[in-house]
C-alpha cells in the first residue's frame, strides 16, 4: 500500500540532494538515503530521476502561482501588484536557498526541460504577470501601447537574472533588498506617468 505522504518526502529529499550535489551527480539511491527509505521505494512513486525533477518543478510552480495569485488579489492597485510580485519572487528565492539552487541552476542544465516539461508551469506564471499588466492598462496606469508579452518577459527576466546571480554568488546581500529597485525601474518604463 502506498503512503500518500511519501512522494512529498521524496521530493523534499531530492531538493536537498540536487542542491548539494547537483542533479547530474545525484543518484536515486542518494535521494532514498536522504529520505530515509529504500531505493526501490522511490520507484513506487516515480519512474526515474527525471520524473522526480519534473514533478518537483510542476508541484512547486503550481504552489507558487497559486500563492502569487492569492497575494496580488489582495492588492487593489495594479502597480502595487507588480511590486508585490517582485517582492514575493525574491523572498521565495531568499527563504528557500536549496529549492532556489535547483530551480535557478540545476533545472537549466536540461534543454528539453524548458521546451517541454515546464512550459505550462512557466506560462501560468507569465499569465499572472500579464493579467496584472492588462489590469494596469485598463485602469489607465500602464501605457496602452505597451507590448504586454514583451513587458511580461522583461519583468520575469529581470527577476530571474537577479535571482540566478544571487544563487550563484556568495549571497552576501539580501535578495529581498533588490525588490523595490527592480519594481521601480520596471514601472518607470511601463507606466503612463513614469512612477
Z-matrix of the N, CA and C atoms (Angstrom, degrees):
N
C 1 1.450
C 2 1.525 1 109.40
N 3 1.309 2 115.43 1 134.56
C 4 1.464 3 120.40 2 -177.82
C 5 1.516 4 111.20 3 -80.99
N 6 1.328 5 114.32 4 141.69
C 7 1.459 6 122.01 5 177.71
C 8 1.531 7 107.45 6 -89.66
N 9 1.350 8 119.09 7 120.94
C 10 1.461 9 120.51 8 -176.87
C 11 1.535 10 113.55 9 -65.35
N 12 1.330 11 117.90 10 -19.17
C 13 1.463 12 120.99 11 179.70
C 14 1.535 13 112.62 12 -88.50
N 15 1.319 14 116.19 13 -13.78
C 16 1.469 15 120.46 14 -174.28
C 17 1.531 16 113.53 15 -64.13
N 18 1.343 17 119.95 16 -43.03
C 19 1.476 18 117.51 17 179.92
C 20 1.532 19 112.74 18 -57.89
N 21 1.331 20 116.91 19 -39.86
C 22 1.467 21 119.28 20 179.35
C 23 1.519 22 111.10 21 -66.63
N 24 1.323 23 116.83 22 -39.09
C 25 1.476 24 120.44 23 177.77
C 26 1.528 25 110.05 24 -63.30
N 27 1.323 26 116.81 25 -38.01
C 28 1.467 27 121.09 26 178.67
C 29 1.527 28 110.06 27 -67.55
N 30 1.325 29 117.06 28 -44.11
C 31 1.466 30 120.68 29 179.15
C 32 1.526 31 110.46 30 -62.81
N 33 1.326 32 117.10 31 -44.37
C 34 1.467 33 120.36 32 178.88
C 35 1.528 34 111.15 33 -60.98
N 36 1.328 35 116.21 34 -41.38
C 37 1.465 36 120.63 35 177.68
C 38 1.529 37 110.36 36 -65.54
N 39 1.332 38 116.64 37 -40.60
C 40 1.464 39 120.99 38 -179.96
C 41 1.525 40 110.76 39 -62.29
N 42 1.317 41 117.56 40 -39.93
C 43 1.466 42 120.67 41 178.02
C 44 1.526 43 109.82 42 -58.19
N 45 1.313 44 116.41 43 -47.06
C 46 1.476 45 119.83 44 -179.32
C 47 1.528 46 111.55 45 -64.41
N 48 1.336 47 116.38 46 -43.57
C 49 1.469 48 120.53 47 -178.30
C 50 1.531 49 110.66 48 -67.76
N 51 1.332 50 117.61 49 -46.42
C 52 1.468 51 120.51 50 -179.70
C 53 1.523 52 110.90 51 -63.29
N 54 1.328 53 117.46 52 -38.91
C 55 1.468 54 120.79 53 179.61
C 56 1.522 55 110.90 54 -66.58
N 57 1.320 56 116.62 55 -38.85
C 58 1.466 57 121.70 56 -176.49
C 59 1.526 58 112.06 57 -77.51
N 60 1.338 59 117.66 58 -44.19
C 61 1.467 60 121.15 59 -171.26
C 62 1.520 61 114.28 60 -110.39
N 63 1.309 62 117.52 61 -11.67
C 64 1.458 63 120.84 62 -173.62
C 65 1.520 64 109.30 63 87.52
N 66 1.311 65 115.72 64 147.39
C 67 1.462 66 120.61 65 -176.91
C 68 1.523 67 111.68 66 -59.88
N 69 1.330 68 117.09 67 -49.59
C 70 1.466 69 120.26 68 -174.86
C 71 1.518 70 113.15 69 -69.18
N 72 1.312 71 118.23 70 -24.89
C 73 1.461 72 121.22 71 178.51
C 74 1.527 73 112.99 72 -89.32
N 75 1.311 74 116.77 73 -4.40
C 76 1.467 75 121.10 74 -177.72
C 77 1.520 76 110.02 75 -93.51
N 78 1.320 77 114.31 76 146.86
C 79 1.462 78 120.66 77 177.18
C 80 1.531 79 108.69 78 -117.43
N 81 1.312 80 114.91 79 159.06
C 82 1.464 81 119.72 80 177.02
C 83 1.523 82 109.23 81 -59.11
N 84 1.316 83 117.19 82 -36.26
C 85 1.472 84 120.09 83 179.16
C 86 1.534 85 111.35 84 -63.93
N 87 1.331 86 117.38 85 -32.70
C 88 1.480 87 120.97 86 176.15
C 89 1.527 88 110.40 87 -64.77
N 90 1.336 89 115.45 88 -42.31
C 91 1.464 90 120.49 89 179.47
C 92 1.528 91 109.56 90 -65.53
N 93 1.316 92 116.53 91 -43.14
C 94 1.469 93 120.61 92 179.18
C 95 1.530 94 110.62 93 -60.87
N 96 1.306 95 116.66 94 -45.31
C 97 1.464 96 120.94 95 179.13
C 98 1.529 97 110.47 96 -59.90
N 99 1.334 98 115.86 97 -45.18
C 100 1.468 99 121.13 98 179.50
C 101 1.526 100 111.38 99 -62.40
N 102 1.338 101 116.07 100 -35.71
C 103 1.466 102 121.00 101 -179.48
C 104 1.530 103 112.45 102 -82.89
N 105 1.340 104 116.05 103 -10.61
C 106 1.463 105 120.05 104 -179.39
C 107 1.522 106 113.53 105 73.80
N 108 1.346 107 115.29 106 34.51
C 109 1.469 108 120.07 107 179.75
C 110 1.527 109 109.35 108 -132.19
N 111 1.308 110 115.77 109 169.56
C 112 1.470 111 121.21 110 176.79
C 113 1.528 112 109.22 111 -75.42
N 114 1.315 113 116.88 112 146.45
C 115 1.472 114 121.10 113 -178.91
C 116 1.522 115 112.03 114 -55.31
N 117 1.322 116 116.63 115 -40.89
C 118 1.462 117 120.46 116 -179.04
C 119 1.518 118 113.25 117 -62.18
N 120 1.320 119 116.18 118 -26.71
C 121 1.465 120 120.08 119 -179.29
C 122 1.523 121 111.23 120 -63.61
N 123 1.319 122 116.80 121 -34.83
C 124 1.467 123 120.36 122 179.95
C 125 1.522 124 110.17 123 -58.15
N 126 1.336 125 116.37 124 -37.94
C 127 1.462 126 120.13 125 -176.33
C 128 1.532 127 112.96 126 -71.81
N 129 1.298 128 117.72 127 -8.67
C 130 1.464 129 120.77 128 172.02
C 131 1.526 130 110.55 129 -74.18
N 132 1.336 131 115.84 130 -22.48
C 133 1.462 132 121.23 131 -174.38
C 134 1.525 133 113.69 132 -115.29
N 135 1.330 134 116.72 133 -29.61
C 136 1.463 135 121.71 134 -177.23
C 137 1.516 136 109.39 135 -134.75
N 138 1.345 137 116.54 136 141.51
C 139 1.469 138 120.51 137 -178.76
C 140 1.526 139 112.16 138 -75.55
N 141 1.346 140 115.53 139 -40.11
C 142 1.462 141 120.85 140 -174.02
C 143 1.529 142 109.79 141 -147.11
N 144 1.300 143 114.83 142 173.66
C 145 1.469 144 120.59 143 173.55
C 146 1.523 145 109.83 144 -63.57
N 147 1.336 146 117.33 145 -37.83
C 148 1.473 147 121.15 146 175.98
C 149 1.522 148 110.82 147 -59.87
N 150 1.306 149 116.39 148 -40.67
C 151 1.464 150 121.25 149 179.05
C 152 1.531 151 110.66 150 -61.46
N 153 1.314 152 116.47 151 -38.29
C 154 1.472 153 120.20 152 177.11
C 155 1.531 154 109.46 153 -63.19
N 156 1.333 155 116.62 154 -46.37
C 157 1.459 156 121.23 155 -178.31
C 158 1.530 157 111.55 156 -62.68
N 159 1.319 158 116.94 157 -45.65
C 160 1.463 159 121.06 158 -179.40
C 161 1.527 160 110.14 159 -64.49
N 162 1.322 161 116.82 160 -44.53
C 163 1.467 162 120.65 161 179.20
C 164 1.518 163 110.70 162 -62.90
N 165 1.321 164 115.78 163 -43.68
C 166 1.466 165 121.26 164 177.77
C 167 1.527 166 109.70 165 -54.90
N 168 1.335 167 116.39 166 -50.81
C 169 1.454 168 119.92 167 -177.75
C 170 1.527 169 111.40 168 -63.84
N 171 1.323 170 115.99 169 -46.52
C 172 1.477 171 119.16 170 -178.15
C 173 1.519 172 111.61 171 -60.45
N 174 1.313 173 116.66 172 -45.39
C 175 1.461 174 119.70 173 -178.61
C 176 1.524 175 111.90 174 -66.87
N 177 1.318 176 116.82 175 -45.15
C 178 1.460 177 119.57 176 -178.84
C 179 1.527 178 111.16 177 -66.80
N 180 1.335 179 117.46 178 -38.20
C 181 1.466 180 119.89 179 178.08
C 182 1.522 181 111.08 180 -68.01
N 183 1.320 182 117.83 181 -39.92
C 184 1.469 183 120.37 182 178.25
C 185 1.529 184 110.14 183 -61.85
N 186 1.330 185 116.06 184 -43.51
C 187 1.473 186 120.26 185 176.65
C 188 1.528 187 110.22 186 -61.60
N 189 1.341 188 115.90 187 -42.51
C 190 1.455 189 121.58 188 -177.62
C 191 1.526 190 111.15 189 -63.59
N 192 1.330 191 116.41 190 -48.59
C 193 1.462 192 120.77 191 -178.93
C 194 1.531 193 110.17 192 -61.53
N 195 1.325 194 116.90 193 -42.09
C 196 1.468 195 120.23 194 178.68
C 197 1.529 196 110.91 195 -62.25
N 198 1.326 197 117.22 196 -41.45
C 199 1.461 198 121.07 197 178.46
C 200 1.525 199 111.22 198 -63.89
N 201 1.320 200 117.11 199 -46.58
C 202 1.462 201 120.80 200 -179.17
C 203 1.528 202 110.11 201 -62.54
N 204 1.329 203 117.14 202 -43.66
C 205 1.465 204 119.98 203 178.63
C 206 1.527 205 110.88 204 -59.16
N 207 1.313 206 116.58 205 -44.03
C 208 1.467 207 121.09 206 -179.66
C 209 1.530 208 110.67 207 -64.34
N 210 1.314 209 116.41 208 -45.95
C 211 1.462 210 120.89 209 -177.20
C 212 1.524 211 112.56 210 -66.36
N 213 1.337 212 117.75 211 -42.47
C 214 1.462 213 118.58 212 -178.98
C 215 1.528 214 111.50 213 -73.38
N 216 1.331 215 117.15 214 -25.75
C 217 1.469 216 120.14 215 177.54
C 218 1.526 217 111.14 216 -63.30
N 219 1.317 218 116.29 217 -26.58
C 220 1.469 219 120.79 218 -179.82
C 221 1.530 220 112.22 219 -75.40
N 222 1.323 221 117.24 220 -15.90
C 223 1.468 222 121.89 221 179.21
C 224 1.522 223 109.43 222 -93.45
N 225 1.316 224 117.23 223 143.61
C 226 1.471 225 120.70 224 178.50
C 227 1.522 226 111.39 225 -93.98
N 228 1.306 227 116.68 226 -39.76
C 229 1.461 228 121.93 227 -174.92
C 230 1.533 229 110.15 228 -83.29
N 231 1.349 230 117.87 229 126.81
C 232 1.472 231 119.37 230 -179.72
C 233 1.531 232 113.69 231 -60.72
N 234 1.335 233 117.33 232 -30.51
C 235 1.472 234 118.85 233 178.49
C 236 1.529 235 110.43 234 -71.17
N 237 1.317 236 116.28 235 -36.56
C 238 1.471 237 120.08 236 175.17
C 239 1.532 238 109.80 237 -65.38
N 240 1.320 239 116.59 238 -32.69
C 241 1.471 240 120.59 239 177.64
C 242 1.526 241 110.82 240 -65.03
N 243 1.339 242 116.79 241 -41.10
C 244 1.474 243 119.97 242 177.53
C 245 1.528 244 109.51 243 -62.38
N 246 1.317 245 116.50 244 -46.19
C 247 1.467 246 120.00 245 178.56
C 248 1.530 247 110.72 246 -59.71
N 249 1.312 248 116.94 247 -38.57
C 250 1.469 249 121.97 248 179.60
C 251 1.527 250 110.73 249 -65.53
N 252 1.331 251 117.11 250 -43.29
C 253 1.463 252 120.42 251 179.31
C 254 1.529 253 110.21 252 -59.12
N 255 1.326 254 116.65 253 -47.52
C 256 1.472 255 120.55 254 -178.75
C 257 1.529 256 109.97 255 -63.34
N 258 1.318 257 117.01 256 -45.58
C 259 1.474 258 120.47 257 -179.59
C 260 1.530 259 111.04 258 -61.77
N 261 1.329 260 116.98 259 -43.11
C 262 1.471 261 120.47 260 178.97
C 263 1.528 262 111.36 261 -64.37
N 264 1.317 263 115.81 262 -42.92
C 265 1.472 264 120.67 263 -179.05
C 266 1.528 265 110.51 264 -57.77
N 267 1.335 266 115.55 265 -49.36
C 268 1.459 267 119.28 266 -178.23
C 269 1.523 268 112.31 267 -70.08
N 270 1.317 269 117.45 268 -35.73
C 271 1.461 270 119.70 269 178.63
C 272 1.530 271 111.01 270 -66.16
N 273 1.344 272 116.60 271 -41.47
C 274 1.466 273 119.64 272 178.56
C 275 1.525 274 110.94 273 -60.44
N 276 1.316 275 117.26 274 -44.04
C 277 1.471 276 120.97 275 179.38
C 278 1.530 277 109.88 276 -64.06
N 279 1.312 278 116.89 277 -48.35
C 280 1.470 279 121.50 278 -177.03
C 281 1.533 280 112.14 279 -64.40
N 282 1.329 281 116.88 280 -39.95
C 283 1.466 282 120.57 281 -175.99
C 284 1.525 283 114.03 282 -80.70
N 285 1.330 284 116.97 283 -12.42
C 286 1.469 285 121.25 284 -178.18
C 287 1.524 286 109.97 285 -130.68
N 288 1.339 287 117.59 286 66.74
C 289 1.471 288 119.54 287 -172.58
C 290 1.528 289 114.59 288 -61.54
N 291 1.336 290 118.15 289 -33.35
C 292 1.470 291 118.63 290 178.94
C 293 1.526 292 110.62 291 -69.03
N 294 1.318 293 116.60 292 -45.92
C 295 1.458 294 120.05 293 176.86
C 296 1.527 295 109.94 294 -62.60
N 297 1.321 296 117.33 295 -40.15
C 298 1.463 297 121.53 296 178.20
C 299 1.521 298 110.89 297 -59.68
N 300 1.312 299 116.97 298 -42.28
C 301 1.468 300 121.23 299 178.02
C 302 1.529 301 110.55 300 -58.74
N 303 1.319 302 116.23 301 -44.08
C 304 1.465 303 120.71 302 -178.99
C 305 1.527 304 110.39 303 -67.67
N 306 1.317 305 117.20 304 -47.77
C 307 1.465 306 121.18 305 -175.71
C 308 1.530 307 111.86 306 -71.22
N 309 1.320 308 117.32 307 -42.91
C 310 1.467 309 120.37 308 -174.79
C 311 1.530 310 113.23 309 -82.49
N 312 1.331 311 117.40 310 -25.34
C 313 1.463 312 119.14 311 -174.93
C 314 1.526 313 112.07 312 -118.25
N 315 1.314 314 117.03 313 -59.61
C 316 1.461 315 120.42 314 -172.15
C 317 1.522 316 113.83 315 -64.59
N 318 1.310 317 117.79 316 -40.14
C 319 1.464 318 119.87 317 179.80
C 320 1.513 319 112.17 318 -66.58
N 321 1.307 320 117.30 319 -27.62
C 322 1.464 321 121.53 320 -176.70
C 323 1.524 322 112.06 321 -72.78
N 324 1.319 323 116.93 322 -13.77
C 325 1.456 324 120.90 323 -176.84
C 326 1.536 325 111.94 324 -69.72
N 327 1.331 326 116.58 325 -27.50
C 328 1.465 327 119.89 326 -177.16
C 329 1.512 328 111.58 327 -100.83
N 330 1.317 329 117.34 328 114.89
C 331 1.462 330 121.17 329 -179.23
C 332 1.516 331 111.95 330 -64.57
N 333 1.323 332 116.73 331 -36.78
C 334 1.453 333 120.37 332 -179.05
C 335 1.514 334 110.78 333 -63.30
N 336 1.305 335 115.90 334 -30.85
C 337 1.459 336 119.75 335 -174.54
C 338 1.516 337 111.03 336 -59.00
N 339 1.320 338 117.61 337 -50.47
C 340 1.459 339 119.80 338 -175.70
C 341 1.518 340 112.78 339 -75.98
N 342 1.308 341 117.96 340 -17.72
C 343 1.457 342 119.50 341 175.97
C 344 1.520 343 111.75 342 -85.58
N 345 1.312 344 117.72 343 -24.11
C 346 1.454 345 119.34 344 -174.05
C 347 1.500 346 114.95 345 -124.12
N 348 1.319 347 115.94 346 -74.82
C 349 1.456 348 121.73 347 -168.96
C 350 1.514 349 114.60 348 -60.10
N 351 1.305 350 117.30 349 -31.65
C 352 1.460 351 119.00 350 -173.99
C 353 1.519 352 114.17 351 -104.19
N 354 1.319 353 117.79 352 -3.71
C 355 1.462 354 120.58 353 -172.52
C 356 1.526 355 112.50 354 -55.11
N 357 1.306 356 117.58 355 -46.13
C 358 1.465 357 120.78 356 -178.34
C 359 1.523 358 111.39 357 -64.36
N 360 1.309 359 117.01 358 -43.90
C 361 1.463 360 121.19 359 -176.77
C 362 1.526 361 111.53 360 -66.42
N 363 1.310 362 116.90 361 -43.22
C 364 1.465 363 120.13 362 178.54
C 365 1.525 364 109.64 363 -66.45
N 366 1.319 365 116.95 364 -39.49
C 367 1.465 366 120.86 365 178.16
C 368 1.519 367 111.53 366 -61.15
N 369 1.314 368 117.54 367 -36.56
C 370 1.468 369 120.75 368 179.04
C 371 1.527 370 110.53 369 -63.54
N 372 1.326 371 117.11 370 -38.35
C 373 1.467 372 120.90 371 177.51
C 374 1.532 373 109.77 372 -68.33
N 375 1.328 374 117.19 373 -43.61
C 376 1.459 375 120.90 374 176.52
C 377 1.525 376 110.36 375 -58.62
N 378 1.328 377 117.13 376 -39.87
C 379 1.464 378 121.26 377 179.89
C 380 1.525 379 111.48 378 -60.69
N 381 1.331 380 116.74 379 -39.67
C 382 1.467 381 120.12 380 178.14
C 383 1.524 382 109.89 381 -62.75
N 384 1.324 383 116.47 382 -47.69
C 385 1.467 384 120.49 383 -179.53
C 386 1.530 385 110.26 384 -62.49
N 387 1.327 386 116.61 385 -46.97
C 388 1.465 387 119.76 386 -177.95
C 389 1.521 388 111.54 387 -64.22
N 390 1.331 389 118.09 388 -37.54
C 391 1.467 390 119.42 389 179.90
C 392 1.535 391 111.01 390 -64.71
N 393 1.333 392 116.68 391 -34.80
C 394 1.470 393 119.76 392 176.58
C 395 1.531 394 109.87 393 -67.68
N 396 1.316 395 117.11 394 -40.54
C 397 1.460 396 120.21 395 177.11
C 398 1.530 397 110.81 396 -63.60
N 399 1.324 398 117.18 397 -41.89
C 400 1.469 399 121.42 398 177.10
C 401 1.530 400 110.63 399 -61.02
N 402 1.309 401 115.65 400 -40.65
C 403 1.465 402 120.84 401 177.11
C 404 1.532 403 110.27 402 -61.00
N 405 1.333 404 115.80 403 -40.94
C 406 1.460 405 120.40 404 178.09
C 407 1.518 406 112.69 405 -64.92
N 408 1.335 407 116.45 406 -38.10
C 409 1.469 408 120.80 407 176.88
C 410 1.528 409 108.93 408 -64.17
N 411 1.332 410 116.63 409 -47.60
C 412 1.465 411 121.22 410 -179.10
C 413 1.531 412 111.81 411 -60.67
N 414 1.329 413 116.18 412 -33.32
C 415 1.472 414 120.58 413 179.91
C 416 1.522 415 112.40 414 -83.99
N 417 1.332 416 117.02 415 -3.02
C 418 1.462 417 120.09 416 -179.88
C 419 1.521 418 113.66 417 78.24
N 420 1.309 419 117.74 418 11.92
C 421 1.468 420 121.57 419 -179.14
C 422 1.525 421 112.33 420 -92.96
N 423 1.333 422 116.27 421 -22.70
C 424 1.471 423 121.54 422 -179.55
C 425 1.524 424 107.99 423 -118.95
N 426 1.319 425 115.41 424 140.45
C 427 1.466 426 121.48 425 -176.32
C 428 1.528 427 112.39 426 -54.04
N 429 1.319 428 115.30 427 135.32
C 430 1.470 429 121.19 428 179.84
C 431 1.534 430 112.26 429 -68.90
N 432 1.329 431 116.90 430 -27.55
C 433 1.457 432 120.40 431 -178.13
C 434 1.536 433 112.78 432 -85.07
N 435 1.301 434 116.52 433 4.80
C 436 1.466 435 120.94 434 -177.57
C 437 1.532 436 110.60 435 -68.76
N 438 1.326 437 118.22 436 125.75
C 439 1.472 438 119.46 437 173.88
C 440 1.544 439 108.04 438 -73.83
N 441 1.318 440 115.80 439 102.59
C 442 1.464 441 121.20 440 -169.20
C 443 1.531 442 113.83 441 -61.67
N 444 1.330 443 117.22 442 -39.79
C 445 1.466 444 118.95 443 179.87
C 446 1.529 445 110.87 444 -65.11
N 447 1.324 446 116.05 445 -39.94
C 448 1.461 447 120.39 446 178.46
C 449 1.528 448 109.79 447 -65.42
N 450 1.324 449 116.57 448 -46.80
C 451 1.468 450 120.62 449 -179.34
C 452 1.531 451 111.05 450 -62.13
N 453 1.329 452 116.62 451 -39.66
C 454 1.471 453 120.88 452 178.02
C 455 1.523 454 110.49 453 -59.66
N 456 1.317 455 115.63 454 -48.13
C 457 1.471 456 119.72 455 -178.46
C 458 1.523 457 111.50 456 -70.01
N 459 1.326 458 117.14 457 -31.05
C 460 1.471 459 119.67 458 176.82
C 461 1.529 460 110.96 459 -65.88
N 462 1.332 461 116.03 460 -44.78
C 463 1.464 462 118.55 461 179.60
C 464 1.521 463 110.19 462 -64.45
N 465 1.327 464 116.50 463 -46.85
C 466 1.459 465 119.24 464 178.18
C 467 1.524 466 110.13 465 -59.91
N 468 1.326 467 116.81 466 -44.22
C 469 1.462 468 121.03 467 -178.77
C 470 1.519 469 112.58 468 -60.51
N 471 1.325 470 116.81 469 -40.93
C 472 1.464 471 120.54 470 178.01
C 473 1.528 472 110.72 471 -63.76
N 474 1.333 473 115.90 472 -46.17
C 475 1.470 474 119.28 473 179.72
C 476 1.522 475 110.59 474 -64.26
N 477 1.320 476 115.90 475 -42.95
C 478 1.453 477 121.52 476 -177.68
C 479 1.529 478 111.51 477 -64.42
N 480 1.326 479 116.73 478 -42.40
C 481 1.469 480 120.15 479 -179.63
C 482 1.524 481 111.72 480 -65.34
N 483 1.320 482 116.83 481 -44.70
C 484 1.466 483 119.36 482 178.39
C 485 1.525 484 110.86 483 -64.04
N 486 1.320 485 116.63 484 -40.33
C 487 1.467 486 120.29 485 178.94
C 488 1.530 487 110.62 486 -63.79
N 489 1.329 488 116.91 487 -44.05
C 490 1.467 489 120.28 488 179.07
C 491 1.527 490 110.81 489 -63.59
N 492 1.325 491 117.90 490 -43.65
C 493 1.467 492 121.13 491 177.89
C 494 1.520 493 111.22 492 -60.18
N 495 1.321 494 116.15 493 -40.11
C 496 1.473 495 120.67 494 179.20
C 497 1.526 496 110.54 495 -65.94
N 498 1.320 497 116.81 496 -44.80
C 499 1.468 498 120.83 497 -179.41
C 500 1.525 499 110.53 498 -64.28
N 501 1.325 500 117.00 499 -44.15
C 502 1.464 501 120.51 500 -177.68
C 503 1.529 502 112.86 501 -76.15
N 504 1.323 503 116.70 502 -22.61
C 505 1.457 504 120.88 503 -178.34
C 506 1.516 505 112.87 504 -84.26
N 507 1.271 506 115.05 505 -163.84
C 508 1.464 507 120.75 506 -176.48
C 509 1.529 508 112.64 507 -85.57
N 510 1.331 509 116.50 508 -3.35
C 511 1.469 510 121.60 509 -179.78
C 512 1.525 511 111.10 510 56.34
N 513 1.321 512 115.03 511 39.82
C 514 1.462 513 121.30 512 -176.28
C 515 1.526 514 112.25 513 -80.60
N 516 1.296 515 117.05 514 1.64
C 517 1.467 516 121.38 515 178.89
C 518 1.523 517 108.24 516 -138.55
N 519 1.306 518 114.65 517 166.74
C 520 1.466 519 119.96 518 178.36
C 521 1.530 520 107.96 519 -86.62
N 522 1.297 521 116.57 520 120.12
C 523 1.460 522 121.50 521 179.35
C 524 1.527 523 110.77 522 -59.79
N 525 1.313 524 116.69 523 -34.59
C 526 1.464 525 120.34 524 -179.43
C 527 1.529 526 112.15 525 -61.42
N 528 1.338 527 117.46 526 -23.98
C 529 1.467 528 120.28 527 177.62
C 530 1.532 529 111.94 528 -67.46
N 531 1.323 530 117.03 529 -18.52
C 532 1.468 531 120.71 530 -179.90
C 533 1.527 532 112.13 531 -86.13
N 534 1.323 533 118.26 532 -9.85
C 535 1.463 534 121.09 533 -174.95
C 536 1.524 535 112.70 534 -60.19
N 537 1.301 536 116.96 535 -49.91
C 538 1.474 537 119.48 536 -176.95
C 539 1.528 538 111.69 537 -64.85
N 540 1.333 539 119.68 538 -46.84
C 541 1.474 540 118.13 539 177.69
C 542 1.529 541 113.09 540 -60.32
N 543 1.330 542 117.89 541 -40.72
C 544 1.467 543 120.14 542 179.95
C 545 1.528 544 110.16 543 -63.59
N 546 1.332 545 116.50 544 -47.88
C 547 1.462 546 120.01 545 179.70
C 548 1.527 547 110.93 546 -61.66
N 549 1.325 548 117.33 547 -42.74
C 550 1.466 549 120.82 548 -178.72
C 551 1.524 550 112.03 549 -64.45
N 552 1.313 551 117.29 550 -44.47
C 553 1.472 552 120.63 551 179.16
C 554 1.525 553 109.99 552 -61.87
N 555 1.326 554 116.45 553 -44.84
C 556 1.462 555 120.51 554 179.35
C 557 1.525 556 110.33 555 -61.93
N 558 1.328 557 116.65 556 -48.61
C 559 1.462 558 120.22 557 -176.40
C 560 1.527 559 112.81 558 -65.13
N 561 1.320 560 117.80 559 -31.88
C 562 1.481 561 120.43 560 177.15
C 563 1.529 562 110.40 561 -60.71
N 564 1.311 563 115.84 562 -31.67
C 565 1.460 564 119.56 563 -179.05
C 566 1.519 565 115.26 564 -84.76
N 567 1.331 566 118.07 565 -20.56
C 568 1.475 567 119.22 566 -173.31
C 569 1.528 568 114.52 567 -112.33
N 570 1.311 569 117.65 568 -15.94
C 571 1.464 570 119.26 569 -174.76
C 572 1.534 571 111.64 570 -83.60
N 573 1.308 572 114.05 571 159.35
C 574 1.454 573 119.73 572 -179.47
C 575 1.516 574 112.31 573 -70.78
N 576 1.341 575 115.51 574 -30.53
C 577 1.467 576 118.93 575 -178.66
C 578 1.526 577 113.01 576 -109.18
N 579 1.338 578 117.59 577 7.50
C 580 1.457 579 121.36 578 177.43
C 581 1.513 580 114.89 579 66.62
N 582 1.333 581 116.74 580 27.62
C 583 1.470 582 120.80 581 -178.11
C 584 1.513 583 110.15 582 -78.82
